[in-house]
Amino acid sequence: MVVYNILIVGSGGREHCIAKNLLRTHNGDEKINLLCFGAHNNPGLSELCVKMYVGNNKDSLNCFLSELDEVLYPTMAIIGPEAYINDGYTELLELKDISVIAPDRDYAQIETSKIFARNYISSLGLDMFQPKYKYFNSNSLDLSTEYAYKELNGNFVVKNDGLAGGKGVKISQEHI
């Protein structure tokens, strides 16, 4: 019998869904041991895992991994939340010889940085697929306001560069 020890990093609904589907799709000649590391306890996910560890930084993850014996030590990890990817968890796990299903921090910038994504799209000559946009920093409120109302006729969206947990978009005439 082949045994797979799979670490799921993250403890939200997405990771719960991943865990359920991993356990549902294996065949009878395989055993899957799920381990989970996340910022909070998810009782549904915890039921599916042989071990659940609540922690919120790389030191906590190192502590969890050091507690596992060779029988349960993961050979593969799946990282769900972008914040963990942005914080370098992929690189940390790869240094520990754990294969990771997630991009490294550099490749993740397409998701974690609006500026990187826009510049990358432009570098590929695909500007025709981008909305009209301009970057401003917090010191240029007057310039950004003038641009938004004169160039965009008051129809605009404001996004922070970086992760905002799905809460970073402000839409004109609704939030602003």
C-alpha positions, 0 to 999 in steps of 0.5 A: 500500500502506498501512503501519501502524507500531504500537508495542507497549509491554510485552514479555511473553506478552500483548504477544507474543500481540497482535503475532502476531494483528496480523500475522495479521489484516491484508490484502494491501494493508497492511503492519504494522511492529511496534515493541516497547518493554519491560522485557526482551527476549522472543525470540519477540516480537523476531522479529515486530518490526522494532525491539525496545528494552529499557528500563524508564522513560519516558526510555528510551521517549523515547530509543527514539522519538527514534531512529526516523525518520519511516518507522518512527515509530509512529502507534498504540501498544498498552500491555499492562501495567497498570504502564505505564498507571499510570505515565502512558505513555498520556499521554506517547505521546498528547503525541507524537501517537501514538494509544493503545489503553489507558486514561489513568492516571485511567481505569485506576484501576478496575484499579490501585486497589482503593479507587478501584474500590470507591468507584466501584461504590458511587457508581453505587449498585451495592453489592449487587454488592460483597463485604463489605469495609473499608479498613485501613492498615498502622497498624491491624493490631489493628483489621483483625484484629478485623474479619477474625475477628469480622465475617467469621468468619475467611473473608477476603481481603487485597488491597493498594491498587495494583498487585502484579503479580498477587501481591497477594492473600492468602487466609485459611486458605491464606496467612494 
